Amino acid sequence: MRKTFVMFVLAAVGAFAVVGCGGGGDSSSPPAPPLVDVTGRWIGNYNSSVFGSQTATLVAQQIGASCTGTYSSSTGALGTVSGSVSGDTLSFTITVTTPGCSGSSTGTGIVDIPAAGNLTMSFSASGSSTCGGPESVTGILTLQ
């Protein structure tokens, strides 16, 4: 059975995925400094091309622009997240750590800072695992 996050996806985040975090910008210009901090516990819903509507949790730690963390989903998926934040965007890689299921996904999450309430992150990711094949996901995580 394929196990994939997202968010992150901060993302998480997401991104949240959220959720890990990775790059931004091209080789000719440096990435923008982070405008957001994705540290914390993000929870939300996502839609999977394989599993349909699911729930995900991303626990992220951001130091500077670098982000690491863990994720889990209502499918039973477990994984680690790594990447970076540039501006309000979290770029991430998820590595599936569910026993008997290897794989990875990459994606981005855009963090929204509302006038009131908690941060949210809209994210998307795609990848593949040995237990589910190709998958794409989109969703929204909320910082708790």
N, CA, C and O atoms as CSV, one atom per row, in Angstrom:
chain,resi,resn,atom,element,x,y,z
A,1,MET,N,N,0.847,-1.169,0.000
A,1,MET,CA,C,0.000,0.000,0.000
A,1,MET,C,C,0.895,1.235,0.000
A,1,MET,O,O,1.824,1.311,0.804
A,2,ARG,N,N,0.655,2.160,-0.837
A,2,ARG,CA,C,1.496,3.335,-0.958
A,2,ARG,C,C,1.195,4.340,0.139
A,2,ARG,O,O,0.034,4.605,0.450
A,3,LYS,N,N,2.212,4.877,0.704
A,3,LYS,CA,C,2.083,5.822,1.811
A,3,LYS,C,C,2.788,7.117,1.418
A,3,LYS,O,O,3.999,7.117,1.200
A,4,THR,N,N,2.054,8.207,1.325
A,4,THR,CA,C,2.643,9.481,0.941
A,4,THR,C,C,2.006,10.604,1.736
A,4,THR,O,O,0.822,10.549,2.066
A,5,PHE,N,N,2.779,11.603,2.038
A,5,PHE,CA,C,2.296,12.759,2.785
A,5,PHE,C,C,1.553,13.671,1.902
A,5,PHE,O,O,1.074,13.467,0.787
A,6,VAL,N,N,1.560,14.491,2.479
A,6,VAL,CA,C,1.952,15.726,2.041
A,6,VAL,C,C,1.383,16.580,3.056
A,6,VAL,O,O,0.225,16.456,3.453
A,7,MET,N,N,2.215,17.466,3.484
A,7,MET,CA,C,2.255,18.615,3.376
A,7,MET,C,C,2.695,18.878,3.640
A,7,MET,O,O,3.687,18.476,3.031
A,8,PHE,N,N,3.138,19.811,4.715
A,8,PHE,CA,C,3.569,20.087,4.529
A,8,PHE,C,C,3.643,20.826,4.585
A,8,PHE,O,O,3.777,22.004,4.916
A,9,VAL,N,N,3.473,19.492,3.909
A,9,VAL,CA,C,3.501,19.710,3.482
A,9,VAL,C,C,3.876,20.832,3.593
A,9,VAL,O,O,4.452,21.088,2.536
A,10,LEU,N,N,3.932,22.463,4.832
A,10,LEU,CA,C,4.331,22.967,4.731
A,10,LEU,C,C,4.728,22.669,4.111
A,10,LEU,O,O,5.553,22.496,3.213
A,11,ALA,N,N,3.574,22.521,5.029
A,11,ALA,CA,C,3.575,22.251,4.375
A,11,ALA,C,C,3.610,21.919,4.658
A,11,ALA,O,O,2.589,21.689,5.305
A,12,ALA,N,N,4.770,21.079,4.911
A,12,ALA,CA,C,4.324,21.279,5.250
A,12,ALA,C,C,4.512,21.685,5.277
A,12,ALA,O,O,5.695,22.003,5.398
A,13,VAL,N,N,3.557,22.318,5.197
A,13,VAL,CA,C,3.732,22.783,5.087
A,13,VAL,C,C,3.676,22.496,4.329
A,13,VAL,O,O,4.440,21.532,4.272
A,14,GLY,N,N,3.095,22.677,3.195
A,14,GLY,CA,C,3.150,22.187,2.685
A,14,GLY,C,C,3.184,22.092,2.504
A,14,GLY,O,O,2.998,20.879,2.402
A,15,ALA,N,N,5.701,22.484,3.435
A,15,ALA,CA,C,5.205,22.441,2.613
A,15,ALA,C,C,5.971,21.710,3.456
A,15,ALA,O,O,6.208,20.528,3.206
A,16,PHE,N,N,3.139,21.636,4.470
A,16,PHE,CA,C,3.306,21.481,4.799
A,16,PHE,C,C,3.880,20.509,4.693
A,16,PHE,O,O,3.540,19.517,5.338
A,17,ALA,N,N,4.871,20.499,3.891
A,17,ALA,CA,C,4.567,19.386,3.889
A,17,ALA,C,C,5.600,19.635,4.148
A,17,ALA,O,O,6.399,18.741,4.426
A,18,VAL,N,N,3.409,20.720,6.125
A,18,VAL,CA,C,3.874,20.686,5.848
A,18,VAL,C,C,4.300,20.276,5.881
A,18,VAL,O,O,4.742,20.594,4.777
A,19,VAL,N,N,5.361,18.986,6.369
A,19,VAL,CA,C,5.140,19.050,5.825
A,19,VAL,C,C,6.612,19.323,5.817
A,19,VAL,O,O,6.913,20.010,6.793
A,20,GLY,N,N,8.562,18.752,4.363
A,20,GLY,CA,C,9.876,19.216,4.282
A,20,GLY,C,C,9.967,20.435,3.489
A,20,GLY,O,O,8.981,21.097,3.165
A,21,CYS,N,N,11.186,20.721,3.179
A,21,CYS,CA,C,11.440,22.043,2.680
A,21,CYS,C,C,12.622,22.008,1.719
A,21,CYS,O,O,13.614,21.368,2.069
A,22,GLY,N,N,12.616,22.631,0.545
A,22,GLY,CA,C,13.747,22.641,-0.378
A,22,GLY,C,C,13.782,23.815,-1.311
A,22,GLY,O,O,12.710,24.361,-1.573
A,23,GLY,N,N,14.842,24.244,-1.817
A,23,GLY,CA,C,15.278,25.297,-2.714
A,23,GLY,C,C,14.337,26.375,-3.149
A,23,GLY,O,O,13.265,26.476,-2.552
A,24,GLY,N,N,14.605,27.126,-4.050
A,24,GLY,CA,C,13.812,28.213,-4.560
A,24,GLY,C,C,14.734,29.070,-5.387
A,24,GLY,O,O,15.902,29.234,-5.033
A,25,GLY,N,N,14.257,29.610,-6.454
A,25,GLY,CA,C,15.096,30.424,-7.301
A,25,GLY,C,C,15.890,29.564,-8.259
A,25,GLY,O,O,15.917,28.338,-8.143
A,26,ASP,N,N,16.545,30.233,-9.221
A,26,ASP,CA,C,17.355,29.472,-10.159
A,26,ASP,C,C,18.827,29.700,-9.861
A,26,ASP,O,O,19.170,30.410,-8.916
A,27,SER,N,N,19.691,29.106,-10.660
A,27,SER,CA,C,21.126,29.175,-10.389
A,27,SER,C,C,21.696,30.572,-10.598
A,27,SER,O,O,22.790,30.849,-10.108
A,28,SER,N,N,21.007,31.461,-11.300
A,28,SER,CA,C,21.539,32.792,-11.544
A,28,SER,C,C,21.202,33.779,-10.433
A,28,SER,O,O,21.800,34.853,-10.370
A,29,SER,N,N,20.276,33.449,-9.572
A,29,SER,CA,C,19.954,34.351,-8.469
A,29,SER,C,C,19.763,33.543,-7.188
A,29,SER,O,O,19.202,32.448,-7.216
A,30,PRO,N,N,20.231,34.085,-6.070
A,30,PRO,CA,C,20.075,33.353,-4.812
A,30,PRO,C,C,18.614,33.308,-4.391
A,30,PRO,O,O,17.833,34.181,-4.771
A,31,PRO,N,N,18.234,32.294,-3.608
A,31,PRO,CA,C,16.852,32.224,-3.131
A,31,PRO,C,C,16.542,33.401,-2.211
A,31,PRO,O,O,17.425,33.927,-1.534
A,32,ALA,N,N,15.292,33.796,-2.201
A,32,ALA,CA,C,14.856,34.871,-1.305
A,32,ALA,C,C,14.953,34.386,0.135
A,32,ALA,O,O,14.757,33.199,0.395
A,33,PRO,N,N,15.251,35.277,1.075
A,33,PRO,CA,C,15.266,34.853,2.475
A,33,PRO,C,C,13.860,34.445,2.912
A,33,PRO,O,O,12.874,34.921,2.350
A,34,PRO,N,N,13.765,33.568,3.912
A,34,PRO,CA,C,12.437,33.142,4.381
A,34,PRO,C,C,11.626,34.316,4.922
A,34,PRO,O,O,12.142,35.147,5.670
A,35,LEU,N,N,10.365,34.373,4.540
A,35,LEU,CA,C,9.426,35.354,5.091
A,35,LEU,C,C,8.527,34.720,6.137
A,35,LEU,O,O,7.793,35.415,6.840
A,36,VAL,N,N,8.584,33.388,6.240
A,36,VAL,CA,C,7.735,32.647,7.170
A,36,VAL,C,C,8.585,31.638,7.930
A,36,VAL,O,O,9.672,31.267,7.487
A,37,ASP,N,N,8.079,31.199,9.082
A,37,ASP,CA,C,8.703,30.136,9.855
A,37,ASP,C,C,7.697,28.997,9.924
A,37,ASP,O,O,6.615,29.165,10.485
A,38,VAL,N,N,8.035,27.845,9.363
A,38,VAL,CA,C,7.117,26.714,9.301
A,38,VAL,C,C,7.245,25.777,10.495
A,38,VAL,O,O,6.627,24.712,10.510
A,39,THR,N,N,8.044,26.158,11.503
A,39,THR,CA,C,8.223,25.325,12.684
A,39,THR,C,C,6.880,25.077,13.369
A,39,THR,O,O,6.107,26.009,13.593
A,40,GLY,N,N,6.611,23.822,13.698
A,40,GLY,CA,C,5.408,23.487,14.441
A,40,GLY,C,C,4.689,22.283,13.875
A,40,GLY,O,O,5.201,21.569,13.013
A,41,ARG,N,N,3.490,22.081,14.382
A,41,ARG,CA,C,2.655,20.932,13.979
A,41,ARG,C,C,1.557,21.432,13.042
A,41,ARG,O,O,0.756,22.291,13.411
A,42,TRP,N,N,1.532,20.889,11.839
A,42,TRP,CA,C,0.568,21.243,10.806
A,42,TRP,C,C,-0.360,20.053,10.582
A,42,TRP,O,O,0.100,18.915,10.494
A,43,ILE,N,N,-1.640,20.307,10.490
A,43,ILE,CA,C,-2.618,19.242,10.251
A,43,ILE,C,C,-3.585,19.717,9.168
A,43,ILE,O,O,-3.954,20.891,9.137
A,44,GLY,N,N,-3.991,18.817,8.286
A,44,GLY,CA,C,-4.956,19.188,7.263
A,44,GLY,C,C,-5.345,18.037,6.371
A,44,GLY,O,O,-4.963,16.886,6.585
A,45,ASN,N,N,-6.115,18.385,5.372
A,45,ASN,CA,C,-6.626,17.405,4.419
A,45,ASN,C,C,-5.886,17.522,3.096
A,45,ASN,O,O,-5.419,18.595,2.717
A,46,TYR,N,N,-5.790,16.391,2.404
A,46,TYR,CA,C,-5.224,16.391,1.062
A,46,TYR,C,C,-5.991,15.401,0.202
A,46,TYR,O,O,-6.671,14.507,0.707
A,47,ASN,N,N,-5.869,15.576,-1.090
A,47,ASN,CA,C,-6.496,14.666,-2.037
A,47,ASN,C,C,-5.393,13.941,-2.799
A,47,ASN,O,O,-4.528,14.573,-3.405
A,48,SER,N,N,-5.427,12.621,-2.766
A,48,SER,CA,C,-4.428,11.774,-3.414
A,48,SER,C,C,-5.010,11.170,-4.688
A,48,SER,O,O,-6.169,10.758,-4.721
A,49,SER,N,N,-4.191,11.124,-5.734
A,49,SER,CA,C,-4.629,10.480,-6.970
A,49,SER,C,C,-4.795,8.972,-6.783
A,49,SER,O,O,-5.440,8.322,-7.606
A,50,VAL,N,N,-4.225,8.404,-5.718
A,50,VAL,CA,C,-4.321,6.972,-5.441
A,50,VAL,C,C,-5.351,6.677,-4.357
A,50,VAL,O,O,-6.163,5.766,-4.515
A,51,PHE,N,N,-5.334,7.439,-3.245
A,51,PHE,CA,C,-6.146,7.130,-2.067
A,51,PHE,C,C,-7.344,8.047,-1.848
A,51,PHE,O,O,-8.103,7.823,-0.905
A,52,GLY,N,N,-7.546,9.060,-2.672
A,52,GLY,CA,C,-8.660,9.985,-2.481
A,52,GLY,C,C,-8.401,10.927,-1.319
A,52,GLY,O,O,-7.253,11.279,-1.046
A,53,SER,N,N,-9.456,11.336,-0.635
A,53,SER,CA,C,-9.362,12.309,0.455
A,53,SER,C,C,-8.754,11.677,1.709
A,53,SER,O,O,-9.216,10.635,2.176
A,54,GLN,N,N,-7.711,12.320,2.249
A,54,GLN,CA,C,-6.992,11.825,3.426
A,54,GLN,C,C,-6.632,12.988,4.346
A,54,GLN,O,O,-6.812,14.153,3.991
A,55,THR,N,N,-6.120,12.658,5.533
A,55,THR,CA,C,-5.651,13.644,6.506
A,55,THR,C,C,-4.157,13.433,6.734
A,55,THR,O,O,-3.683,12.297,6.755
A,56,ALA,N,N,-3.415,14.532,6.904
A,56,ALA,CA,C,-1.971,14.440,7.115
A,56,ALA,C,C,-1.550,15.313,8.285
A,56,ALA,O,O,-2.198,16.311,8.602
A,57,THR,N,N,-0.449,14.919,8.923
A,57,THR,CA,C,0.186,15.703,9.980
A,57,THR,C,C,1.654,15.874,9.622
A,57,THR,O,O,2.334,14.910,9.272
A,58,LEU,N,N,2.134,17.101,9.712
A,58,LEU,CA,C,3.530,17.422,9.475
A,58,LEU,C,C,4.056,18.096,10.731
A,58,LEU,O,O,3.458,19.055,11.219
A,59,VAL,N,N,5.164,17.604,11.254
A,59,VAL,CA,C,5.852,18.256,12.365
A,59,VAL,C,C,7.172,18.746,11.801
A,59,VAL,O,O,8.026,17.948,11.415
A,60,ALA,N,N,7.340,20.085,11.754
A,60,ALA,CA,C,8.493,20.682,11.086
A,60,ALA,C,C,9.338,21.503,12.049
A,60,ALA,O,O,8.843,22.062,13.028
A,61,GLN,N,N,10.630,21.556,11.738
A,61,GLN,CA,C,11.585,22.393,12.462
A,61,GLN,C,C,12.354,23.191,11.428
A,61,GLN,O,O,13.012,22.609,10.564
A,62,GLN,N,N,12.286,24.516,11.497
A,62,GLN,CA,C,13.000,25.372,10.554
A,62,GLN,C,C,14.115,26.100,11.283
A,62,GLN,O,O,13.892,26.712,12.327
A,63,ILE,N,N,15.318,26.030,10.723
A,63,ILE,CA,C,16.460,26.791,11.216
A,63,ILE,C,C,17.012,27.545,10.028
A,63,ILE,O,O,17.517,26.939,9.083
A,64,GLY,N,N,16.921,28.869,10.068
A,64,GLY,CA,C,17.285,29.670,8.905
A,64,GLY,C,C,16.324,29.336,7.780
A,64,GLY,O,O,15.107,29.398,7.957
A,65,ALA,N,N,16.864,28.983,6.632
A,65,ALA,CA,C,16.015,28.599,5.502
A,65,ALA,C,C,15.811,27.086,5.422
A,65,ALA,O,O,14.978,26.615,4.648
A,66,SER,N,N,16.565,26.322,6.217
A,66,SER,CA,C,16.483,24.852,6.161
A,66,SER,C,C,15.343,24.320,7.015
A,66,SER,O,O,15.037,24.857,8.080
A,67,CYS,N,N,14.724,23.255,6.528
A,67,CYS,CA,C,13.591,22.657,7.218
A,67,CYS,C,C,13.738,21.145,7.227
A,67,CYS,O,O,14.119,20.542,6.224
A,68,THR,N,N,13.433,20.539,8.365
A,68,THR,CA,C,13.385,19.090,8.482
A,68,THR,C,C,12.142,18.727,9.276
A,68,THR,O,O,11.565,19.581,9.950
A,69,GLY,N,N,11.728,17.483,9.204
A,69,GLY,CA,C,10.573,17.079,9.990
A,69,GLY,C,C,10.109,15.680,9.674
A,69,GLY,O,O,10.795,14.906,9.006
A,70,THR,N,N,8.919,15.372,10.173
A,70,THR,CA,C,8.291,14.079,9.959
A,70,THR,C,C,6.852,14.300,9.514
A,70,THR,O,O,6.267,15.356,9.754
A,71,TYR,N,N,6.297,13.291,8.863
A,71,TYR,CA,C,4.894,13.353,8.488
A,71,TYR,C,C,4.242,12.006,8.726
A,71,TYR,O,O,4.904,10.971,8.804
A,72,SER,N,N,2.932,12.053,8.839
A,72,SER,CA,C,2.126,10.836,8.888
A,72,SER,C,C,0.798,11.152,8.226
A,72,SER,O,O,0.396,12.312,8.144
A,73,SER,N,N,0.123,10.124,7.756
A,73,SER,CA,C,-1.176,10.356,7.126
A,73,SER,C,C,-2.173,9.302,7.581
A,73,SER,O,O,-1.807,8.290,8.178
A,74,SER,N,N,-3.434,9.562,7.287
A,74,SER,CA,C,-4.506,8.649,7.671
A,74,SER,C,C,-4.437,7.327,6.911
A,74,SER,O,O,-5.166,6.394,7.248
A,75,THR,N,N,-3.580,7.223,5.893
A,75,THR,CA,C,-3.376,5.947,5.196
A,75,THR,C,C,-2.441,5.034,5.979
A,75,THR,O,O,-2.302,3.855,5.653
A,76,GLY,N,N,-1.792,5.584,7.022
A,76,GLY,CA,C,-0.798,4.837,7.774
A,76,GLY,C,C,0.617,5.157,7.336
A,76,GLY,O,O,1.576,4.590,7.860
A,77,ALA,N,N,0.754,6.064,6.378
A,77,ALA,CA,C,2.068,6.435,5.864
A,77,ALA,C,C,2.879,7.177,6.916
A,77,ALA,O,O,2.346,7.948,7.715
A,78,LEU,N,N,4.189,6.920,6.892
A,78,LEU,CA,C,5.145,7.612,7.755
A,78,LEU,C,C,6.302,8.058,6.887
A,78,LEU,O,O,6.630,7.402,5.898
A,79,GLY,N,N,6.932,9.182,7.254
A,79,GLY,CA,C,8.079,9.620,6.487
A,79,GLY,C,C,8.808,10.776,7.104
A,79,GLY,O,O,8.380,11.353,8.103
A,80,THR,N,N,9.931,11.104,6.482
A,80,THR,CA,C,10.714,12.273,6.877
A,80,THR,C,C,10.600,13.315,5.779
A,80,THR,O,O,10.329,12.998,4.621
A,81,VAL,N,N,10.812,14.564,6.166
A,81,VAL,CA,C,10.702,15.684,5.244
A,81,VAL,C,C,11.968,16.522,5.374
A,81,VAL,O,O,12.479,16.716,6.477
A,82,SER,N,N,12.469,17.015,4.250
A,82,SER,CA,C,13.605,17.933,4.273
A,82,SER,C,C,13.448,18.920,3.136
A,82,SER,O,O,12.788,18.635,2.137
A,83,GLY,N,N,14.061,20.089,3.296
A,83,GLY,CA,C,13.992,21.076,2.242
A,83,GLY,C,C,14.343,22.461,2.727
A,83,GLY,O,O,15.147,22.616,3.646
A,84,SER,N,N,13.738,23.486,2.108
A,84,SER,CA,C,14.048,24.861,2.487
A,84,SER,C,C,12.884,25.797,2.188
A,84,SER,O,O,11.971,25.490,1.422
A,85,VAL,N,N,12.971,26.958,2.838
A,85,VAL,CA,C,11.957,27.994,2.681
A,85,VAL,C,C,12.590,29.183,1.986
A,85,VAL,O,O,13.659,29.646,2.384
A,86,SER,N,N,11.930,29.679,0.947
A,86,SER,CA,C,12.356,30.872,0.230
A,86,SER,C,C,11.137,31.774,0.111
A,86,SER,O,O,10.140,31.388,-0.499
A,87,GLY,N,N,11.205,32.973,0.687
A,87,GLY,CA,C,10.032,33.839,0.711
A,87,GLY,C,C,8.935,33.170,1.502
A,87,GLY,O,O,9.130,32.829,2.668
A,88,ASP,N,N,7.768,32.975,0.876
A,88,ASP,CA,C,6.654,32.291,1.543
A,88,ASP,C,C,6.456,30.876,1.010
A,88,ASP,O,O,5.409,30.265,1.225
A,89,THR,N,N,7.471,30.356,0.310
A,89,THR,CA,C,7.358,29.049,-0.342
A,89,THR,C,C,8.284,28.017,0.287
A,89,THR,O,O,9.480,28.248,0.460
A,90,LEU,N,N,7.708,26.892,0.618
A,90,LEU,CA,C,8.432,25.747,1.158
A,90,LEU,C,C,8.600,24.730,0.028
A,90,LEU,O,O,7.609,24.260,-0.531
A,91,SER,N,N,9.826,24.390,-0.306
A,91,SER,CA,C,10.117,23.342,-1.292
A,91,SER,C,C,10.627,22.140,-0.516
A,91,SER,O,O,11.520,22.279,0.319
A,92,PHE,N,N,10.073,20.955,-0.780
A,92,PHE,CA,C,10.376,19.825,0.088
A,92,PHE,C,C,10.519,18.509,-0.665
A,92,PHE,O,O,10.062,18.347,-1.796
A,93,THR,N,N,11.179,17.577,0.022
A,93,THR,CA,C,11.271,16.186,-0.402
A,93,THR,C,C,10.793,15.335,0.758
A,93,THR,O,O,11.221,15.526,1.896
A,94,ILE,N,N,9.911,14.402,0.472
A,94,ILE,CA,C,9.424,13.454,1.465
A,94,ILE,C,C,10.047,12.101,1.159
A,94,ILE,O,O,10.012,11.636,0.020
A,95,THR,N,N,10.615,11.475,2.175
A,95,THR,CA,C,11.146,10.125,2.043
A,95,THR,C,C,10.249,9.198,2.851
A,95,THR,O,O,10.109,9.359,4.063
A,96,VAL,N,N,9.646,8.235,2.181
A,96,VAL,CA,C,8.737,7.298,2.845
A,96,VAL,C,C,9.549,6.368,3.742
A,96,VAL,O,O,10.514,5.750,3.293
A,97,THR,N,N,9.149,6.271,5.028
A,97,THR,CA,C,9.838,5.397,5.988
A,97,THR,C,C,8.915,4.300,6.519
A,97,THR,O,O,9.286,3.583,7.448
A,98,THR,N,N,7.740,4.162,5.953
A,98,THR,CA,C,6.813,3.114,6.364
A,98,THR,C,C,7.456,1.757,6.098
A,98,THR,O,O,7.919,1.515,4.984
A,99,PRO,N,N,7.499,0.858,7.098
A,99,PRO,CA,C,8.095,-0.464,6.873
A,99,PRO,C,C,7.473,-1.161,5.656
A,99,PRO,O,O,6.252,-1.203,5.508
A,100,GLY,N,N,8.335,-1.705,4.788
A,100,GLY,CA,C,7.870,-2.413,3.601
A,100,GLY,C,C,7.458,-1.521,2.452
A,100,GLY,O,O,6.931,-2.009,1.452
A,101,CYS,N,N,7.690,-0.206,2.571
A,101,CYS,CA,C,7.265,0.728,1.524
A,101,CYS,C,C,8.320,1.811,1.376
A,101,CYS,O,O,8.450,2.664,2.255
A,102,SER,N,N,9.074,1.798,0.288
A,102,SER,CA,C,10.067,2.839,0.062
A,102,SER,C,C,9.626,3.735,-1.076
A,102,SER,O,O,8.861,3.322,-1.947
A,103,GLY,N,N,10.111,4.957,-1.063
A,103,GLY,CA,C,9.775,5.890,-2.125
A,103,GLY,C,C,10.026,7.315,-1.697
A,103,GLY,O,O,10.491,7.569,-0.586
A,104,SER,N,N,9.714,8.251,-2.587
A,104,SER,CA,C,9.873,9.659,-2.259
A,104,SER,C,C,8.943,10.503,-3.116
A,104,SER,O,O,8.449,10.073,-4.159
A,105,SER,N,N,8.725,11.712,-2.638
A,105,SER,CA,C,7.912,12.700,-3.342
A,105,SER,C,C,8.578,14.053,-3.202
A,105,SER,O,O,9.281,14.309,-2.225
A,106,THR,N,N,8.355,14.918,-4.178
A,106,THR,CA,C,8.823,16.299,-4.079
A,106,THR,C,C,7.638,17.215,-4.276
A,106,THR,O,O,6.673,16.867,-4.957
A,107,GLY,N,N,7.719,18.395,-3.673
A,107,GLY,CA,C,6.610,19.320,-3.811
A,107,GLY,C,C,6.925,20.702,-3.288
A,107,GLY,O,O,8.044,20.994,-2.866
A,108,THR,N,N,5.907,21.548,-3.326
A,108,THR,CA,C,6.005,22.905,-2.806
A,108,THR,C,C,4.746,23.248,-2.032
A,108,THR,O,O,3.661,22.734,-2.304
A,109,GLY,N,N,4.921,24.126,-1.067
A,109,GLY,CA,C,3.795,24.652,-0.306
A,109,GLY,C,C,3.918,26.154,-0.212
A,109,GLY,O,O,5.016,26.681,-0.031
A,110,ILE,N,N,2.810,26.844,-0.331
A,110,ILE,CA,C,2.803,28.298,-0.197
A,110,ILE,C,C,2.080,28.641,1.090
A,110,ILE,O,O,0.916,28.287,1.274
A,111,VAL,N,N,2.786,29.341,1.991
A,111,VAL,CA,C,2.250,29.690,3.300
A,111,VAL,C,C,1.488,31.002,3.200
A,111,VAL,O,O,1.975,31.981,2.634
A,112,ASP,N,N,0.282,31.003,3.759
A,112,ASP,CA,C,-0.558,32.205,3.812
A,112,ASP,C,C,-0.615,32.675,5.254
A,112,ASP,O,O,-0.897,31.890,6.160
A,113,ILE,N,N,-0.347,33.959,5.467
A,113,ILE,CA,C,-0.438,34.549,6.795
A,113,ILE,C,C,-1.735,35.356,6.843
A,113,ILE,O,O,-1.780,36.477,6.337
A,114,PRO,N,N,-2.789,34.801,7.443
A,114,PRO,CA,C,-4.071,35.507,7.481
A,114,PRO,C,C,-4.036,36.676,8.467
A,114,PRO,O,O,-3.194,36.713,9.364
A,115,ALA,N,N,-4.950,37.623,8.296
A,115,ALA,CA,C,-5.050,38.756,9.216
A,115,ALA,C,C,-5.355,38.270,10.629
A,115,ALA,O,O,-4.900,38.867,11.605
A,116,ALA,N,N,-6.111,37.203,10.738
A,116,ALA,CA,C,-6.432,36.602,12.039
A,116,ALA,C,C,-6.399,35.086,11.886
A,116,ALA,O,O,-6.715,34.555,10.821
A,117,GLY,N,N,-6.020,34.402,12.942
A,117,GLY,CA,C,-6.012,32.944,12.906
A,117,GLY,C,C,-4.641,32.383,12.585
A,117,GLY,O,O,-3.648,33.108,12.528
A,118,ASN,N,N,-4.610,31.079,12.376
A,118,ASN,CA,C,-3.358,30.347,12.173
A,118,ASN,C,C,-2.892,30.386,10.725
A,118,ASN,O,O,-3.682,30.583,9.803
A,119,LEU,N,N,-1.588,30.194,10.550
A,119,LEU,CA,C,-1.019,30.085,9.210
A,119,LEU,C,C,-1.618,28.874,8.503
A,119,LEU,O,O,-1.931,27.868,9.140
A,120,THR,N,N,-1.776,28.972,7.199
A,120,THR,CA,C,-2.188,27.832,6.382
A,120,THR,C,C,-1.169,27.665,5.266
A,120,THR,O,O,-0.473,28.610,4.895
A,121,MET,N,N,-1.091,26.451,4.737
A,121,MET,CA,C,-0.195,26.173,3.626
A,121,MET,C,C,-0.922,25.346,2.580
A,121,MET,O,O,-1.400,24.250,2.872
A,122,SER,N,N,-1.007,25.867,1.362
A,122,SER,CA,C,-1.527,25.108,0.225
A,122,SER,C,C,-0.331,24.406,-0.403
A,122,SER,O,O,0.701,25.031,-0.647
A,123,PHE,N,N,-0.466,23.112,-0.665
A,123,PHE,CA,C,0.679,22.373,-1.172
A,123,PHE,C,C,0.283,21.411,-2.280
A,123,PHE,O,O,-0.882,21.050,-2.443
A,124,SER,N,N,1.296,21.011,-3.035
A,124,SER,CA,C,1.141,19.945,-4.026
A,124,SER,C,C,2.452,19.175,-4.077
A,124,SER,O,O,3.524,19.735,-3.848
A,125,ALA,N,N,2.353,17.890,-4.380
A,125,ALA,CA,C,3.539,17.044,-4.455
A,125,ALA,C,C,3.263,15.881,-5.393
A,125,ALA,O,O,2.111,15.535,-5.658
A,126,SER,N,N,4.330,15.291,-5.888
A,126,SER,CA,C,4.200,14.080,-6.698
A,126,SER,C,C,5.420,13.208,-6.469
A,126,SER,O,O,6.503,13.693,-6.142
A,127,GLY,N,N,5.221,11.924,-6.647
A,127,GLY,CA,C,6.310,10.976,-6.459
A,127,GLY,C,C,5.830,9.571,-6.700
A,127,GLY,O,O,4.813,9.348,-7.356
A,128,SER,N,N,6.576,8.621,-6.161
A,128,SER,CA,C,6.251,7.219,-6.368
A,128,SER,C,C,6.800,6.395,-5.212
A,128,SER,O,O,7.793,6.764,-4.584
A,129,SER,N,N,6.133,5.267,-4.940
A,129,SER,CA,C,6.630,4.353,-3.912
A,129,SER,C,C,6.497,2.916,-4.403
A,129,SER,O,O,5.762,2.631,-5.349
A,130,THR,N,N,7.222,2.021,-3.744
A,130,THR,CA,C,7.185,0.612,-4.127
A,130,THR,C,C,5.853,-0.030,-3.770
A,130,THR,O,O,5.526,-1.101,-4.281
A,131,CYS,N,N,5.084,0.607,-2.903
A,131,CYS,CA,C,3.830,-0.011,-2.465
A,131,CYS,C,C,2.590,0.678,-3.035
A,131,CYS,O,O,1.476,0.299,-2.675
A,132,GLY,N,N,2.740,1.662,-3.899
A,132,GLY,CA,C,1.568,2.315,-4.451
A,132,GLY,C,C,1.759,2.878,-5.845
A,132,GLY,O,O,0.789,3.258,-6.500
A,133,GLY,N,N,2.996,2.935,-6.303
A,133,GLY,CA,C,3.267,3.470,-7.625
A,133,GLY,C,C,3.212,4.987,-7.666
A,133,GLY,O,O,3.347,5.637,-6.629
A,134,PRO,N,N,3.014,5.568,-8.855
A,134,PRO,CA,C,2.974,7.015,-9.014
A,134,PRO,C,C,1.771,7.625,-8.286
A,134,PRO,O,O,0.684,7.047,-8.253
A,135,GLU,N,N,1.995,8.805,-7.707
A,135,GLU,CA,C,0.917,9.488,-6.984
A,135,GLU,C,C,1.147,10.982,-7.029
A,135,GLU,O,O,2.288,11.443,-6.992
A,136,SER,N,N,0.064,11.740,-7.110
A,136,SER,CA,C,0.128,13.194,-6.953
A,136,SER,C,C,-0.883,13.581,-5.886
A,136,SER,O,O,-1.935,12.956,-5.752
A,137,VAL,N,N,-0.543,14.631,-5.121
A,137,VAL,CA,C,-1.423,15.078,-4.049
A,137,VAL,C,C,-1.497,16.605,-4.026
A,137,VAL,O,O,-0.558,17.294,-4.424
A,138,THR,N,N,-2.628,17.113,-3.555
A,138,THR,CA,C,-2.793,18.543,-3.283
A,138,THR,C,C,-3.576,18.658,-1.985
A,138,THR,O,O,-4.389,17.790,-1.664
A,139,GLY,N,N,-3.331,19.733,-1.238
A,139,GLY,CA,C,-4.062,19.897,0.006
A,139,GLY,C,C,-3.750,21.199,0.701
A,139,GLY,O,O,-3.027,22.050,0.182
A,140,ILE,N,N,-4.313,21.336,1.891
A,140,ILE,CA,C,-4.116,22.515,2.731
A,140,ILE,C,C,-3.870,22.057,4.153
A,140,ILE,O,O,-4.629,21.255,4.698
A,141,LEU,N,N,-2.793,22.573,4.761
A,141,LEU,CA,C,-2.463,22.285,6.153
A,141,LEU,C,C,-2.610,23.572,6.974
A,141,LEU,O,O,-2.417,24.673,6.459
A,142,THR,N,N,-2.950,23.415,8.243
A,142,THR,CA,C,-3.071,24.550,9.156
A,142,THR,C,C,-2.118,24.343,10.316
A,142,THR,O,O,-2.067,23.259,10.897
A,143,LEU,N,N,-1.345,25.399,10.665
A,143,LEU,CA,C,-0.452,25.334,11.798
A,143,LEU,C,C,-1.275,25.331,13.073
A,143,LEU,O,O,-2.125,26.201,13.266
A,144,GLN,N,N,-1.032,24.367,13.938
A,144,GLN,CA,C,-1.807,24.226,15.170
A,144,GLN,C,C,-1.249,25.071,16.285
A,144,GLN,O,O,-1.788,25.067,17.392
